[in-house]
């Protein structure tokens, strides 16, 4: 099968790019994600389960979608986690 786009990598950044491409591409287009990790979206930086490991950017400055600047804070709140703009969420 031929794909319109191939994303190499399966960490958070690759999956975020894939999601944004899917939102912007015309119907009927296809994307292949090629990665060596079955835990798609959990690249090296996000694999830790230790609650003291924090992201290095405050929640208010993180978003997967440029047209939804509060999506990360909304996701935190929906999942019962602190959603303050200045919080450095755990990984």
N, C-alpha and C positions, 0 to 999 in steps of 0.2 A: 504494500500500500504506500502511496505517496502522501506526504503531509505538506501542508502549506507552511508550517513553522515547526521547528524542532528546538525544544528547550533542553539544554544539557545541564544537568544538575537537578537535585531533588530536595534541596534545602529550602528554607523559608523564602529567600529572595527569588529562587526559580519558580516556586509555586505562586508567589505574589505576582510575578511577571505573567505567568500563565493565566491567572485569574483575570488580570487586566486585559490581556490579549483576547480572552474569550468574550469579555464584555464589549470589546470594540470591533471584533471581526464580524464580517457578514455571516449570516446563517449558512451552514453547509461547509464552512472552512474547518480544517482539522489541525490539531496540535498534538505532537508527540512529546512526552516528557521522558527523558532518558536519564536515569540515575541509578546508583548502586546501593541505595538505602531503601528498605521497605517502609521505613517510617517517614514517608514524604512529608515535607514541611518542617521536619525537625533536624535541621542541619547541625553541625558541630556546636554552634553557639546555643542552640535550644534543646540539646539532648539532656542536659542536667535535670535532675529531679530535686536537687538540694534547694530548699526554699530561700536560702540566703543569697543565692546567685541572682543578681538583678540585671535587667536590661540597662544599657548605658544611655538611654534617652528617656526623658519623662513621657508619660502616657499622652499628654496633650500634643506632643510633636510626632506621634506615631500614627500612621494610617496606611492602609493598603490602597485606598481609593482617594485620588486627589479631589474628587467631588463630594467626598464624605469625610471631612477632616476629623470627626469625632468617632469614627467607626471602631477604633481600638478601645477608647474609653467606654463606648456603648457595649462592646463585647465583654470587657471586664465587669461592668455593672450587671449584665445579663447572666454572668457566671459567678455572681456572688463575691466578686473581688473588688478591692478598693479602686475607685475610678477617678480619684482626685487628679486634677490636671498636672500636678507636680510630682505624683508618685512615680517611682522607678519600679515597675512591676517585676515580680519574680519571673524567671525564665520558665 
